[in-house]
Amino acid sequence: MKTTTIKNFGGLTYVSVSKVPIRSTEFGDVIDMEQGELEKLVAVSLIENRVPVRGAEFRVMKSALRLSNDSIADYLGVNRNTVLKWGKEIEKRLPKPYEILVRLLVADLLNIELNATLDDLSANDKAKKINLKAA
């Protein structure tokens, strides 16, 4: 089976995913995984590594959940425009209460068991290098 490595996954310069299965088609090589599986893998790692949630991380998490801005707004009890703003401001970190709510939402919808205190749900100050294996 052919594999590849994706560096800077989802625009996250500190995330690399190796051993991503690919297959050849008449249009070139394509990723040979279910849609959204890589995003889920990365989203889980972002939560487990307590990475700060900026717009870029939020977009990857949103993609993993496959939810619209309206759905996320409904889940979190915020305005749709607030959610839209989070995704557009790539480098800006979400306010701490929203960052925690987003982590909880992602963990809940992706069935990640969190045995955590409120402090555990708060992110570290910086993102560290993350190297994942897809297969």
Residue pairs with C-beta under 8 A, 6 or more apart in sequence:
1 21
1 32
1 135
2 21
2 22
2 23
2 24
2 29
3 18
3 19
3 20
3 21
3 22
3 134
3 135
4 20
4 22
4 29
5 16
5 17
5 18
5 19
5 20
6 16
6 17
6 20
6 38
7 16
8 15
8 16
9 15
9 16
9 17
9 38
9 42
9 60
10 39
10 42
10 56
10 59
10 60
10 63
11 56
11 59
11 90
12 42
12 56
12 57
12 60
12 127
12 130
14 127
14 128
14 129
14 130
15 42
15 45
15 130
15 132
16 129
16 130
16 131
16 132
17 38
17 41
17 42
17 132
17 133
17 134
18 131
18 132
18 133
18 134
19 133
19 134
19 135
20 31
20 33
20 38
20 134
20 135
21 31
21 32
21 33
21 134
21 135
22 29
22 30
22 31
22 32
23 29
23 30
23 32
31 38
33 134
36 63
36 64
36 66
37 134
38 134
39 60
39 61
39 63
39 64
40 64
40 110
41 132
41 134
42 60
42 64
42 130
42 132
43 60
43 61
43 64
43 65
43 106
43 110
44 110
44 112
45 51
45 130
45 132
46 53
46 57
46 60
46 61
46 130
47 103
47 106
47 107
47 112
47 114
48 112
49 124
49 127
49 128
49 130
50 120
50 122
50 123
50 124
51 57
51 123
51 124
51 127
51 128
51 130
52 93
52 99
52 123
52 124
52 125
52 126
52 127
53 61
53 93
53 94
53 99
53 102
53 103
53 123
54 89
54 90
54 91
54 92
54 93
54 94
55 86
55 87
55 88
55 89
55 90
55 91
55 92
55 94
56 90
56 91
58 86
58 87
58 94
58 102
59 87
59 90
61 102
61 106
62 72
62 87
64 106
64 110
65 72
65 105
65 106
65 109
65 110
67 75
67 109
69 80
69 83
69 84
69 87
70 80
70 83
72 83
72 105
73 79
73 80
73 82
73 83
75 105
76 83
76 98
76 101
76 102
76 105
78 98
82 98
86 94
86 98
93 99
94 102
96 122
99 122
99 123
100 118
100 121
100 122
103 121
104 114
104 121
106 112
107 113
107 114
114 120
114 121
